Amino acid sequence: MDKNLAKFKKNNSSVNVVKETEHLNIENLWADSTFMCRFSNNEDFSSLANVFLPAELAALYHSDTKTIEFIYAPIDKDHKLISRKFNFYYKGIEFTAEFKEPSEALVLLATAFREVGLGSSTNYRNLVKFRDFYKKDTMPNFVKNYFGEKVPIVFSISGDFDALELDFVSFSKNLNFYLDFYDRKSPWILIYEQDREAETYNLPCYSNGDEFPSILNTREIDPVLVDLFGVAKMTSNSRLKFLFYFQVLEYCSYYHLTEEFKKKLTNIIKRPDLLVNSSYYGKLITEEFKDNFKMNDDSVKLEKLIVEYVVFDDIKMEIQDNAEYFKKDIVFDGGFVIGGLISNIEELNSPPKQILKTIKTNIEKIRNVLVHIRESRENKIILPTKRNTNLLLPYLHLVKRIAEKVAIQYE
C-alpha cells in the first residue's frame, strides 16, 4: 500500500481500502457508508498523509498545519463570505478563521467521490456539489451555467487544537453560537453527533404483521388536530414531535366534557319547565360549569380524557414491541428518571388497573421536563444529548398513538 495512504488509514481507523484491477476505492470515510472515493491505482496520496476525518463533522483536520476545514459549498465569486476573516479566542487560545478555497486533500476526495447508498442526515458530507463543480466540464450545459460564476469555498480555522485535545464538537458548538450572534445569515458548522452504543427500538405499526386494510372507515378530524399531526410528522426533532403530540392531548382535554358532566347538562336541558324558568336553569348550568372546571386542573382533565378515550388494547402494541424498555426504569442524561410500566411481558395480557394513569403521569412528566428543562419539585433534567433523543423514542411512539386514538374520537 502507498505509504501516504497507509498513514491516512492509520489516522482514520474506520477507512477501508479496496483494490480493484484498475482502481482503488476508499470506503467508510468519516465512518460514513453512503459513499466512497474511487482513484486510479497510481494516484498521489501525499495530500492525505496528515489528514484526520472527524466522524461528527463534514470537515478535514490537517494535523501538520493544525487547520480544520469545514466543507461548505461553491458560492458566487462576489459573495461577501469570501472576504470574511477573523480571529477569536476559545479557552484562552487564539484561532484564525476564514472562508477560502479548499485544500488539495479535499479536492482529491471531492473529485473521486461516488455515492453508493441512499443519502443520510450527513448529506454525503457536502461533497456532491464539490464533485459536480470539479467535473462541470463533463456535465450538461445547465450544470456548467450553474457553476459558471462560482468558486468552491470551505470554512478554515487554524490554531492549537492539540491544546483542546482535538475536541472539535464542543469547539464547533460554541463557535456556532457566536457566528449566529453576529450574523443571522451565517452558515453553521454541521454536527452529526455519534452514539455508537445507542439501543435500537422497534417502530410499532399496525401494518407490520398485517396487510394494509383495503377499506378505511374515516371521519373528518378537527382541523387544529390535523395540523398538529402534520407539523409533528414534518419535524425531524424527536423532542418537538413529542411536544406536538402532547399538544393534541392538551387541546382535547381543555375542551373535553366528561360523560358524567354531559349527563348532568342533559338532565337539566330535559327539564319540562326549562323555558319557563330559564333564569334559574341558566344559573344552575353556570354553576355546573364552574364546579366542573374548578375541580379539574389540567392534569386531572388530561387523565380523564385518556381514561375515557383510550383502552389498554389501543396501546398494547406500543408497549409490547419495546417491552424490555418499558420493564425498567429509564435514566436520562441529566438525572431524570421514568419508572417502568410493567414488571414482565405477561402483564400485557392482564395489565395493572392503574396503567393508563401511570402512562399519563409519565408522559406528562416528560412533557414538563422538555418544556421547563426540569420537572417541578425535582432538580432533574433531560439534557439535549443524542442518547436522550434516542432514549425518548418508545415514549414518543406511545404518546403519538394515544394522541391518534383521542383525535379520532374527539368532537
MARPA-574988 format. One record per residue: x, y, z of N, C-alpha, C, O, CB in turn. Coordinates in pm, whole numbers, plus 50000, padded with zeros to 5 digits. Glycine has a CB too. Layout:
XYZXYZXYZXYZXYZ ...
# end
This chain:
500844988050000500005000050000500885012550000501915012950067499055000150123 500465022549925501165035349923501375040350066500465039750148500365045849840 502585045150097502915048950235502045060450286501675060750403504385052850245 501705069850197500845081050239499425076350265498755081050358500845092050131 498965067050182497635061450203497605053150331496615053250404497215052850082 498685046050358498775038050481498725047150604498105043650704500075029650482 499375058550595499355068050706497945073850724497475075550837500375079350683 497305076750612495925081950617494995071650682494145075150764495415085450475 495165059150645494335048550703494615046950852493695044350930494585035250631 495845048550892496195047651034495545058951113495115056951227497725048051052 495465070751053494835082251119493315081051124492655087751204495225095151047 492755072551037491305071151026490945056351027490855049950922490755078150896 490755050851145490615036451161489375030651093489325018751065490575033051306 488365038951066487135033851003487305031350854486495024350793485995043451026 488335037050795488515036650650488885022550602489695015550663489595046550607 488265018750490488615006150424489205009250287488675017550213487374996750410 490285002650253490905004350121490704991450043491144980750084492435007850134 490024992549929489704980849847490364982449710490094992049638488164979049832 491234973049676491924973549548491154965849442490694954649466493354968049561 491024972049325490434965449209491494964749100492624969249119489164972949160 491134959148987492114957348880492704970648834493924972048822491474950248761 491834980248808492304993148757492085004648853492525015848829491624996148626 491395001948963491065012749055491355008849200491594997249233489595016649041 491325019149282491465017349426490355025249493490215037249470492885021849476 489565018649574488425025149640488725027349788489225018449857487145016749623 488415039249835488495042149978487065043350029486315052049986489325055250007 486715034450120485345033750170485265037650318486265037650390484795019650150 484055040850359483755043850500484545055850553484945056150669484055031650587 484755065550466485365078050509484435084950609483215084850590485665087350387 484985090650713484185096750821483265086250888482275089950952483345108550767 483575073450873482695062650923481315063750859480305060450922482575063351077 481275068250735480035070550661479985060850543480835061550454479925085450612 479015051950543478955041450442478145045250318477945036950230478375028950501 477685057750310476805061650199477575065350072476975067549967475935073250240 478895066150081479685069849963481095064049974481495059050079479745085149946 481825064849864483225060949863483975070449770483365078949706483405045949818 485285068849764486095076449669486905066549585487575057749639487045086649744 486825068149454487505058849362488665066049293488515076949237486505053249256 489835059549298491055065449241491715055549145491425043649146492045069349353 492585060949063493425052148981494485046049072494785051549178494085059948861 495035034949032496005027949117497305035649137498045032949232496315014449058 497575045149049498825052749061498595066849116499405075849094499525053748925 497495068849189497165082049244498205086449347498775078249419495755081749309 498445099549353499345105349452498515108949577497665117749572500085118049395 498775102049687498005104149810498755112449914498395112350032497625090949869 499785119349873500605126749969499805137450044500115140550159501775133349898 498775143049981497995153650047497125148150160496635155750243497105160749946 496945134850165496095128750268496895123750389496305119650488495315117250209 498205124150381499045117750482498775122850623498835115150719500495119850448 498475135650637498285141550770496845145850795496575154850874499205153550788 495925139150727494515142950736493755133450829493875121250818493865143150597 492975139350918492065131851005490645136350975490395148350962492415133851157 489705126850964488315129850930487435127951053487095116551086487825120950812 487045138651122486185137351240484795132151199484115138451119486055150951315 484385120851255483125114551214481915123351243480875121851178482965101251284 482035132451339480895140851376480745153151287479795160751302481025145251519 481675155051194481705167451116481855164750967482255153850926482835176451163 481525174650887481855174450744483105183050730483045194450685480645179950654 484235177250769485455185150779486685176350768486625164250789485485192950910 487815182650734489115176050732490025183450829490105195750826489725175750587 490705175950915491685182151004493075178750956493415167050938491475177551151 493885189150934495265187450888496185188851009496435199951056495625197950776 496685177751058497475177851181498805185051165499345190451262497715163751229 499355185251043500655191751022500545206951030501475213551075501235187650888 499425212450987499245227050992498265231351102497995243251118498745232150857 497735221551176496745224251282495595232751228495215242951286497425231351402 495065228151117493975235151050492835225651023493045214450976494465241550918 491635230151052490445222351017489675229950912489445242050926489565219451143 489265223050807488465229550703487095222750697486985210750674489165228850563 486075230850719484695226050714484195227350571484255238150512483785233950814 483705216450517483265216150378481975224250364480965220950426483055201550328 482015234750283480835243250268480175241050132479385231750117481215258150286 480505249350032479835248149902480485257449801481165266949840478325251149914 480285255049672480635265049571479665276849583478445274849584480595258949427 480185289049593479325300849606479775311449506480845310449446479385306449752 478935321649488479235332149390480575338949420480935340849536478115342649388 481275342549316482615348349331482605361349411483575364649479483215350949195 481485368649403481425381449474480695380449607480325390649666480745391749387 480475368349656479775366549784480615372449897481835370749900479485351549811 479955379449989480685386450096481425376850190482365380950258479735394950176 480995364250196481675354750285483125352550245483985349950330480935341550285 483405353550116484745350350067485805359550128486955355650144484785351349914 485405371650162486365381150220486345380950373487055388750437486075395250171 485535372250433485415372350579486575364750643486805352950614484065366050623 487285371550729488385365750804488435372250941488315384450953489755367550728 488595364251045488605369851180489385360851276489565348951251487165371851231 489825366751384490465359451492489505358451609488675367351630491805366251536 489595347851685488775346651805489505338051908490425330551875487385340551772 489065339352032489685331952141488695321952198487525325152222490185341552251 489175309952219488365299452280489225292452384490275286952352487825289252173 488755292752509489515287152622490915293152630491885286452663489605271852610 490985306052598492245313252607493195310952492494325315952495492915309652732 492775303452391493625300252277493155308252156491955308852129493615284952246 494075314252084493715322251967493585313351843494415304651818494755333351943 492515315851768492285308651642492015318851532491495329751556491085298751656 492375315051411492125323351293491165316051201491385304451166493435326851219 490095322951162489075316851078488895324950950488965337250952487725315751153 488665318050841488425324750714487715315450616487815303150627489745329850653 487015321450523486405313950413487375314450295487765325350252484985319750374 487745303050244488765302550140488535290350051487635282350076490185302150202 489355289049949489245277449860489805265049930490655266250018489985280049727 489335253249891489685240949964491135236549944491825240849852488775229749921 491555227850034492895222250029493005212049916492005207649858493265215750163 494235208449886494495198249784493865184949824493385177449740496015196549761 493875182149955493305169450003491805168849977491295158549934493585167850153 491105179750004489655179849981489335178949833488395172049794489035192350041 490105185849751489895185049606490065170549559489305165649476490885194449530 491075163949613491335149949576490135141049611489705132949529492595144849647 489605142549732488475134349775487205137849697486435128949659488225136049925 486995150749673485775155049605485715150049461484665145749414485675170249607 486835150549392486835146249251486665131049239486255126049135488135150549183 486995123849345486875109149343485575104249406485335092149413488065102949414 484765113349452483535109949525482545101949441482315105149324482865122649576 481955091549502480905083449438479855079849542480185074749648481515070549373 478575082449512477505077749601477375062649586477435057349475476155084849568 477195055749697476985041249692475735036949767475375025149768478195033949748 475075046249830473855043149905472965055249913473325066149869474195038050046 471785053249971470875064349990471495074550084472215071050176469525059450044 471195087150059471725097650145471195096450286470125090750310471375111250088 471935101850380471525101650520471535115950573471635125450496472475092450605 471435117350703471445130650763472775137850740472855150050753471165129750913 473815130350706475115136650681475215142750541476155150050512476225126350700 474235139650455474175145650321475495144250246475965153550181473805160450332 476075132250254477325129050183478455138850219479355141250138477085129250033 478385144350340479425153550389479625165650297480735170950287480755146150405 478555169850230478575181650141479485179850019479875189749957479025193750219 479815167649986480775165349877480145165349738480855166649638481465152249898 478825164049729478185162749598478445174949511478875173649396476675160649615 478185186849565478365199049484479835201449451480155206849345477805211049557 480725197649542482145199049512482535189949396483255194049305483005195949636 482075177449400482355168149291481825173549158482515173449057481735154249320 480575178449161479965183649039480715195948987480855197848867478495187049063 481185204249080481935216149039483205212248964483485217448856482295224949161 483965202949021485235199148960485065191148832485995189748754486065191249059 483865185748811483605178048690482575184948601481935178548517483125164048725 482425197948620481375205248547481575204848396480605205648321481325219648593 482825203648351483075203448207482515190948139482325190648018484565204348180 482255180648219481675168448163480165167948183479505158248145482315156148228 479625178548241478195178948275477395186148167477965192848081477995185948411 476055184648170475195192048076475385207148091475925211948191473715188248098 474925214547992475125229047990474505236148110475075245848160474565234847864 473345231448156472705238448267473535237248394473515246248479471285232848292 474285226148408475165224648524476375233948508476795240348605475625209848539 476915234548388478035243648362477645258048392478405265648451478525242348216 476435261648349475965275348372475785278148521476065289148569474645277748298 475295268048594475075269748738476385272848810476425281448898474425257148798 477445265748773478725267648841479595278348775480695281148822479475254548843 479085284448668479905293648589480575304748667481755307548646479075299648484 479835311348758480365322648835480615319048981480615327749067479415334348826 480825306349007481015301849146482435297049170483155293149078480015290749179 482815297349298484105291749340483845282749461482985285849544485145303049374 484575271549473484385262649588484995268949713486115274049710485035248749561 484235268549823484665275349945484535266050066483565258550078483845288249967 485515266750154485465259850283485605270350394486035281650369486585248850294 485255266350515485455274750632486665269050704486595258250763484175275250726 487765276250700489035271250750489395278050883489305290250895490155273550646 489815269950981490195275251112491535269251152491735257151147489095272151220 492455278051191493795273751233494035277651378493605288251423494875279851142 494715268951451495035271751590495505259151660495625248551599493825277551663 495775260451788496325249251865495205239951911494765240552026497125254451986 494755231351821493705221851855494205210751947493415204352017493115215851729 495505208551948496055198552040495775202452184495535193852269497575196952018 495795215552212495515220352348494065217552388493745217152506495815235352359 493205215652288491795212352315491575197252311490435192552321490885219152212 492655189752297492585175152285491695171052168490975161052174492065168852415 491765178952062491015176551938489505175151962488825167551893491535163951870 488995182552060487555182352087486865192051991486525203352028487255186252237 486685187551868486125196151765484625198851785484125209251743486345189951628 483925189551849482475191051864482135202551958481355211351923481845178051916 482715202552078482455213552172482915226852114482245237052129483155210852307 484065226652050484595238551984483595243851882483315255851878485945235451916 483065235051799482145239151692480825244151747480265253851696481895227451597 480315237751852479055242251912479175256451964478285264751944478635232852025 480285259252031480475272752086480675283051975480145294151983481665272952180 481435279351874481645288751764480335291351689480075302651649482705283251667 479525281051672478215282951606477385293651676476735301751611477445269751603 477425293451808476655303351884477065317551845476215326051821476855301252036 478365320051838478835333551809478695337151661478495348751627480275335051852 478795327351574478565330051432477145335251412476925344851339478795317351347 476185328751478474795332951466474525345851541473685353851500473865321951517 475245348051651475075360151731475405372651649474715382751658475965359551856 476465371751570476905383451494476325384051353476265394851293478395383551486 475915372751299475385372651163474275362251154474535350251150476505369651058 473015366951151471875357751148471845349251021471155339051018470585365451160 472565353250918472585345550794473865337250778474105331350673472435354950675 474665336950882475935329750874475705314750858474795309150921476785332450998 476525308050776476455293350771476835287550908477645293150981477405287750661 476225276250939476535269251064477445257551035477425251750926475255264451134 478245254051134479035241651125478085230051152477435229551257480235241751227 478005220751059477125209251074477775199051169478945195651154476825202750938 476995194351265477495184851364476605172551363475395173451383477545191351507 477215161051341476485148351341476965140251461477865131851449476695140451206 476365142851575476855136351697476625121351690475585116551645476155142151821 477625114051736477605099551729477205093551864477605098551969478965094151686 476425082851860476135074951981476155060351939475115054351912474745079052046 477345054851935477515041351880476965030551972476815019051931478985038751853 476655034152098476115024352191474595025752206473995019352293476785025652327 473985033852123472545036252134471765023452106472085015852014472105047352037 470745021152188469885009652165468985012152045468655023552012469035006652290 468605001351981467685002251868466304997951915466144987151972468164993551748 465315006351891463955003351935463075000151815463295005051704463375015052016 462064991951841461124988251735460154999651708459835007651796460364975451773 459695000251584458695010151545457335003251539457064996051443459055016851407 456485005251640455164998751639454325003651522454205015651498454425001351772 453744994251450452984997951331451924987351304452224975351308453924999551207 450704991551276449614982151252449894972951133449454961451132448324989651230 450614978051035450834970050914452094961650920452484955650820450894979150794 452754961051037453944952551048453604937851027454314930650956454594954451185 452514933351089452164919151078450974916550989450704905050954451884913751213 450254926950951449054925350870449154933650743449964942950732447794929350950 448324930150647448244937950525447574951350553446784952750646447464930150415 447924961250472447244974150484445774971950450445464965250351447894984950390 444844977550529443414974950505442954979450367443414989750316442574981950611 442074971750307441564975050174440464985650179440184992250079441044962550105 439844987150295438794997150314439065004650444439304998550548437374990650315 439025017950438439235026150557437935033150594437285039250510440365036550533 437575032250720436405039550771436925052250837437415051850949435565030750872 436805063450768437395075950817436315085950855435155084750815438325081950712 436725095750931435855106950965436695119650965437915119150979435165104751103 436035130950949436765143550948437245146751089436475146651185435875155050894 438525149451100439145152351229439285167451245439495174651147440525145351242 439165172051367439295186251398440505192151325441605186651335439435188451552 440335203251250441425208851170442665212651251443785211651201440935220851095 442475217151375443625220551459444455208051487445685208451483443155227051592 443765197151514444465184551543445185179351419446315174551428443485174051596 444535180151305445155175651180446445183351154447455177551115444175177451060 446405196451177447605204551156448715201051255449885200951219447265219451167 448345198251379449345194351478450025181251439451245179951451448695192951617 449235171651392449825158951346450725161351225451785155051213448705148851311 450315170251137451115173151018452455179351053453485175450997450355182450927 452445188851145453695195351187454605185351258455815185251236453395207451279 454005176951342454795166851413455445157151315456595153051334453905159051512 454725153651211455255144351110456425150651034457395143751001454155140251012 456325163551007457335170150925458635172950999459705172950939456775183050871 458535175451131459755178751204460595166351229460055155451250459415185651337 461905167951226462805156651250463265156051395463945146551435464015157551157 462895166051473463335166851612462385158951702461215162351713463425181551658 462895148451766462045139751848461415147151965460285144252004462845127951899 462135156552022461585164252134460375172352088459345172652155462665173652193 460515178951974459395186851922458225177851884457075181251908459845195151801 458525166351825457465156851792456655153451917455425153951916458045144051728 457365149952024456695146352148455795157652195454655155252235457725142852257 456295169952191455515181452239454295184052151453235187852202456395193852244 454435182152020453285184251932452195173951959451005177351961453715183551784 452585161351979451575151152010450935153752146449745151452165452215137052008 451735158652239451165161952370450205173752358449205174452430452295165252472 450505183052267449595194352246448225189652196447205195852227450195204252147 448215178852120446935173052078446105169452201444915172552208447155160451989 446755163152298446055159252421445655171352503444575171652561446935149952504 446525181352509446185193652583444985200552522444085205152593447385203252586 444965201352391443865207952320442545200652348441535206952379444135208352167 442575187652337441355179852357440905179852503439715180552531441565165452310 441855179152595441485178752737440925192052784440085192452874442685174852822 441375202952723440885216252764439395217652736438655223152817441675227252691 438975212552620437565213852581436745201452614435545200852587437465216752433 437395191552672436715178852696435715179652811436015184852918437735167952724 434525174552786433505173352890433295158552916433025150852824432155180352847 433415154553041433265140453074431815136053053430895144253047433695137753220 431655122953041430305117553023429405121053142428215123653126430355102353003 429995121053262429225124553382428725138953374427575141753408430085122553508 429605147853330429215161953320428175163953210427215171453226430455170653293 428385157053097427405157852988426035153053034425005158752996427875149752867 426025142553116424765137053166424045147253253422825148753244425015124153245 424805154253337424195164553423423575175653338422465180053365425255170353519 424305180053236423775190553149422535185753074421555193053060424845195253051 422605173353025421465167852951420225167253040419125170352995421795153952897 420405163253164419275162453257418645176153282417435177353295419725156353390 419485186353287418955199953307418175204453184417085210053194420095209853337 418765201853067418135206252942416805199252919415915204652854419065203852823 416665187052972415435179352952414295183553046413165178853032415725164552971 414595192353140413545196553234412385202953157412605211553072414105206453340 411145198753185409995204053110409755218953131409145225453046408755196453148 410215224353243409985238553270411205247153238411355258153289409585240553416 412085241853152413325248953120413065262953066413705272553108414125240853018 412125264052973411865277052910411175286653007411405298753002411015275352785 410335281253093409615289753188410555295153295410465306853334408465281853254 411475286553341412415290453446413845291453392414785286453453412355280453564 413985297853277415285298553210416345305453297417515301853292415155305953078 415935315353375416895322453460417485313053565418695312953589416225334453529 416605305053628417055295653731417975285053672419035282153727415835288953799 417555279253559418355268653499419645273953438420655266953431417535261253394 419615286553393420845292753343421895293553452423065290653429420555306653288 421455297453573422375298053687422865284053724424035282153759421695304653808 421945274353716422315260653751423375255253655424345248853697421075251553748 423185257953526424165253553426425505260453450426565254253440423655256453282 425445273553480426675281053507427435275153625428655273853620426355295753534 426705271653730427335265753849427965252253818429045248953867426315264353961 427275244453735427825231453697429145233153622430105225853647426825223653609 429195242953531430435245653458431535250353553432675245953542430195256153348 431175259253645432175264353739432725253053825433935252153846431565275253828 431835244453875432275233353959433155223653879434145218453929431065225854018 432755221453753433505212053669434935216653649435875208853665432805210253533 435115229453613436445234353583437245237653709438475237353707436355246553494 436545240753818437235243553944437855230954001438955231254057436265249754045 437155219853985437625207254043438605199953951439235190153993436445198354073 438725204453828439585197553732440725206553687440535215153601438775192853611 441925204553743443065211753689443505204753561442935194553523444235212553793 444525210153495444935204753365445325190053373445015182153284446095212853309 446005186453481446465172653496445295163053512445275152253454447415171453615 444315167153592443135158753613442335157353484441865146453451442245164553725 442195168353411441445167953285442145158853183441485151753108441295182053227 443475159253182444225150653091443995135953126443795127553037445725153853098 444015132953254443785119153298442385114353258442235103253208443965117853450 441385122653280440015118853245439865116753095439155107753051439035129553294 440545125153017440485123852871441045110352827440415103152749441265135252803 442225106952878442875094452837442085082352883441885072952806444305093852892 441645082553007440895071153061439585069152986439135057752968440605073253210 438965080152942437675078952873437825074752727436985067452676436935092152880 438885079352660439005076952516439925065352479439895060552366439505089352450 440745060752573441745050552540441565038452631441345039752751443185056352555 441645026652571441695014252649443075008052626443765011352530440545004252608 443454999152715444824993852709445124987052576446234988252524445044984152822 444154980052520444394973152393444764982852281445414978952184443164965152353 444344995452294444685005552193446185007952186446725011252080443965018652223 446855006252299448285009652306449144997652345450344999152370448505020852406 448544986052349449274973952388450464971552296451554967952342448354961752387 450274973452166451334971052069452544980052095453694975652083450824973251927 452284992752131453385002152155454264997552271455474999452270452825016252184 453644991452371454404986652487455034973052458456184970552494453494985752612 454274964452393454754950952364455964950952272456904943152293453644942752302 455954959552170457054959752074458374964452134459444961652080456694968451957 458304971652246459514976052316459404972552465459674980652553459744991352298 458984960052490458694955652627459904956852719459764960552835458194941352626 461084953552668462284954252753462524968452803462974970452915463514949252676 462224978052721462364992252758461374995752869461755001852969462135001452636 460124991852852459094995852947459124987653076458404990753171457734994452883 459954977253081460074969253203461014975753305460974972353424460574955253169 461844984853261462874990153351462715005153371462035012053295464254987053296 463365010053475463425024453497464355030453391465425025153364463925027853641 463925041553332464715048053228465395060253288464735069453337463825052053106 466725060253284467505071253341468105079353227468945074553151468635065853436 467665091753214468145100553109469415107853152469655109753271467055110753070 470215111853054471345120653084470775133453145469935140053085472205123752955 471245136953263470695148253336470015143853464469665152053549469715155753249 469835130553478469335125153603467845122653612467385116753709469695134053709 467085126953511465635124753516465335109853496465915103353409464915133253409 464415104653578464105090353576462605088253555461775094753619464565083453706 462285079053466460895074753445460805060053487461565051653438460435076753295 459875057053577459735043353625459165034053520458495038453426458865043153747 459415021053536458905011153443457385010253446456765013053549459514997753473 456795006153334455335004753326454874990753362453794988953418454865008253185 455704980853331455324966953356456484959853423457634964053412454914959753224 456174949053493457224941053558457724930053466458904926653467456704934953689 456814924553387457184914053293456194914153177455134920353185457204900053363 456554907353071455744907852949454384901152966453444904052893456494901252835 454284891953064453004885353089451934895353134450744892953114453164874353195 452354906353193451394916453239450614922753125449564928753147452124927253317 451124921553004450414927352890449064920652868448154926752811451274926252763 448934908252912447654901252898446704904453013445494902553002447884886252892 447264909353123446444913453237447134925353302447724924053409446264901653340 447044937053238447804948753283447314954153417446164952053454447724959753179 448184961053490447784967353616446604976753593446524983353489448964975053678 445694977453689444484985553673444805000353650444065007253580443604984053795 445875004853709446195019153702447175022553588447735033453587446785023653833 447375013353494448435015553396448195027853309449135034953275448585003353308 446935030653272446665042553191446995055253269447505064953212445195042753146 446705055153398447025066853481448545068253497449065079353501446355065753619 449235056853506450695057353515451305062753386452235070853389451265043353546 450765058353273451245063353144451005078353134451885085853091450535056153027 449825082653175449505096953173450515104753257451005115153215448075099453226 450825099653376451775106453465453155107153401453835117353408451865099153601 453575096253338454905095853277455045105253159456025112653148455235081753233 454055105153069454165113952952454035128552994454615137452932453095110552847 453275131053100453135144753150454455149553211454855161053191452005145653254 455125140753285456415144453343457445147153234458205156853242456925133253436 457465138653132458405140653022458135154052954459055161652924458315129152919 456855156852930456485169552868456975181252952457535190852899454965170552849 456775180653084457175191653172458685193753170459155205153172456705188953314 459435182853167460885184053165461365189853032462275198053029461545170353190 460745185752923461145190852791460835205752778461605213152717460435183052680 459715209952835459305224052822460025232852923460485243752889457795225352840 460115228153047460635236553155462055232753196462545237553299459725235753274 462715224253120464055219253148464065209353263464735199053256464995230753178 463325212253370463265202653479461825200953525460985209853506464155207253597 461555189453585460225186753638460075193953771461025194453849459975171453654 458905199653797458695207053921459015198254042458735186254042457255212253930 459595204354142459975197954268461205189054253461705183754353458815189754321 461695187254132462875178854113463945186654039463645194153946462515165854037 465165184854080466265191354011466895181553913468105179853907467325196554112 466025175053835466465165053738466035169653600464945175153583465875150953771 466875167453502466585172453368466835161753262467445151353289467435184853338 466345164453141466675156353024467575164952935467095173752863465375151552946 468855162352941469795170252863469575167952713469135157152673471255166652901 469855177952630469665176352484470795168452419471495173552331469555190052418 470975155952463472035147452408471475137752306470275135252300472735139752521 472375132352224471985122452124471395110152193470405104452145473195118552037 471985106152304471475094352376470055096652424469205087852412472395091052496 469775108452478468435111352528467405111752415466265107452432468425124552602 467815116952301466915117252185466495103052148465325100452119467585124152065 467465094052148467165080052117466345073552228465435065652200468465072252095 466675076852352466005070852467464535074952477463735068252541466735074652595 464195085852414462825091052418461895083852321460675084852334462835105952388 462445076652224461645071252113460465062452153459365064652103462535063552023 460635052552242459465044252276458305052352335457145049452307459865033552375 458615062352416457545070852470456985080052363455815083952369458065079052588 457805083652264457295091552151456255083352074455195088552039458455095852058 456565070652048455595061951978454315060452061453215060052005456225048051950 454475059652191453315057652279452425070052283451205068852270453785054252420 453005081752302452185093852309451535096952174450445102552168453035105852355 452215093152066451625095151933450365086651917449345091451868452645091751823 450445073951957449285065151942448125069852030446965069451987449665050651978 448425074252151447375079352240446715091652177445495092852177447945082852380 447545100652124447005112752061446125109251941445085115451919448155122052017 446555099251863445755095051747444405089451790443375092751732446515084551665 444425080851893443175074751941442205085351992440995084451968443475064552051 442735095252061441885106052111441355114451996440165117851993442665114852211 442215117951902441825126751791440725120451706439825127451660443035129851704 440795107451685439795100551603438405101451666437405102451595440185085851582 438355101151799437065101251868436595115151909435425117251938437135092551990 437535124651911437225137951965436245145451876436365145451753438505146051981 435275151851939434335160351864433765170951956432955179151913433195151951800 
# end
